[in-house]
Amino acid sequence: MRMRFLVCLVVLALCLPAAVAQDSSKAAPPAPTTNRIELPPPSLSGGMSLTEALATRRSVRAFSPTPLSKAELSQILWAAQGITDKQGHRTAPSASAQYYVHVYAASAEGLFEYIPSGHQLQKLSGEDLRSKFSAQPSVNHAPTVLVIAGEYERAISRSGPERGPRVVLLEAGHIAENVLLQAVALGFGAVPVGGIEPKDVQKAAALPSQYSVIYLIPVGHPK
Ligand SMILES: Cc1cc2nc3c(=O)[nH]c(=O)nc-3n(C[C@H](O)[C@H](O)[C@H](O)COP(=O)(O)O)c2cc1C
């Protein structure tokens, strides 16, 4: 009995470092902490009713060049993934609260990652990348294009090859709908763009290899 216990301990000691190494290789790299930009706090009341937003949402593909203000971008990003309680849960649901999806905002000013904890932006590039993402006019003309990317490998390692990618895509869909409805409520237009080459967008944005691009959402004042 004692011998069997010892053998188990040895096997565990041998396997554990490999398991940890495998897990960490699937985890996203930690976001850098320099170049952080504070966003103004989102408004938590007022605006159009949810029913009105649902009744009036329509895909908008033509935009005026007026950029979104920082407060407007803050509101859109909060709708996407803002933290709404002390446990860190967010506006959009996520399988087992794993939060596999990352949201970026591309504009004439560059590329920024939304950091839900702290409601901040992380500046990743000063280059205007919008025209590199897609030839679709909505992507080229919107003042802000959100990029929605997910961590398939992390989800697969937790939930398996069938459920893993599915929960990532479902989370991205929840986030996208939140953005579309918040855009309507603010008087903006937006369109979910899935007709993209994910690898091309990932390369243009220089996203980590673990992050697969799922959706683009051009957002702006309707023309
Ligand atoms: C998964 C998905 C992918 C889409 N891809 C594109 C796209 O690549 N380009 C585009 O202009 N619209 C795209 N759309 C928007 C649809 O064309 C639009 O939702 C549909 O025509 C219904 O119109 P509505 O959004 O105004 O209700 C996409 C929508 C979904 C749900």
The ligand as a Tripos MOL2 file, in Angstrom:
@<TRIPOS>MOLECULE
LIG
   31    33     1     0     0
SMALL
NO_CHARGES

@<TRIPOS>ATOM
      1 C1        -21.8830   36.2110  -38.6030 C.3       1 LIG1
      2 C2        -22.2090   37.4630  -39.3960 C.ar      1 LIG1
      3 C3        -21.3230   37.8950  -40.3520 C.ar      1 LIG1
      4 C4        -21.5710   39.0660  -41.0700 C.ar      1 LIG1
      5 N1        -20.6430   39.5120  -41.9560 N.ar      1 LIG1
      6 C5        -20.8480   40.6710  -42.6070 C.ar      1 LIG1
      7 C6        -19.8670   41.1780  -43.4890 C.ar      1 LIG1
      8 O1        -18.8140   40.5810  -43.7000 O.2       1 LIG1
      9 N2        -20.1130   42.3730  -44.0920 N.ar      1 LIG1
     10 C7        -21.2690   43.0790  -43.8890 C.ar      1 LIG1
     11 O2        -21.4150   44.1610  -44.4660 O.2       1 LIG1
     12 N3        -22.2440   42.6050  -43.0670 N.ar      1 LIG1
     13 C8        -22.0580   41.4310  -42.4200 C.ar      1 LIG1
     14 N4        -23.0140   40.9610  -41.5310 N.ar      1 LIG1
     15 C9        -24.2480   41.7270  -41.3300 C.3       1 LIG1
     16 C10       -25.4350   41.0710  -42.0490 C.3       1 LIG1
     17 O3        -25.2930   41.2560  -43.4390 O.3       1 LIG1
     18 C11       -26.7210   41.6990  -41.5280 C.3       1 LIG1
     19 O4        -26.8350   41.4360  -40.1600 O.3       1 LIG1
     20 C12       -27.9510   41.1560  -42.2560 C.3       1 LIG1
     21 O5        -27.9770   41.6050  -43.5800 O.3       1 LIG1
     22 C13       -29.2430   41.5580  -41.5620 C.3       1 LIG1
     23 O6        -29.3690   42.9810  -41.5210 O.3       1 LIG1
     24 P1        -29.4560   43.7750  -40.1300 P.3       1 LIG1
     25 O7        -28.1870   43.5330  -39.3680 O.co2     1 LIG1
     26 O8        -29.6010   45.2150  -40.5450 O.co2     1 LIG1
     27 O9        -30.6450   43.2780  -39.3750 O.co2     1 LIG1
     28 C14       -22.7750   39.7960  -40.8430 C.ar      1 LIG1
     29 C15       -23.6720   39.3420  -39.8690 C.ar      1 LIG1
     30 C16       -23.3950   38.1980  -39.1500 C.ar      1 LIG1
     31 C17       -24.3600   37.7420  -38.0730 C.3       1 LIG1
@<TRIPOS>BOND
     1     1     2 1
     2     2     3 ar
     3     2    30 ar
     4     3     4 ar
     5     4     5 ar
     6     4    28 ar
     7     5     6 ar
     8     6     7 ar
     9     6    13 1
    10     7     8 2
    11     7     9 ar
    12     9    10 ar
    13    10    11 2
    14    10    12 ar
    15    12    13 ar
    16    13    14 ar
    17    14    15 1
    18    14    28 ar
    19    15    16 1
    20    16    17 1
    21    16    18 1
    22    18    19 1
    23    18    20 1
    24    20    21 1
    25    20    22 1
    26    22    23 1
    27    23    24 1
    28    24    25 2
    29    24    26 1
    30    24    27 1
    31    28    29 ar
    32    29    30 ar
    33    30    31 1
@<TRIPOS>SUBSTRUCTURE
     1 LIG1         1 GROUP 0 **** ****
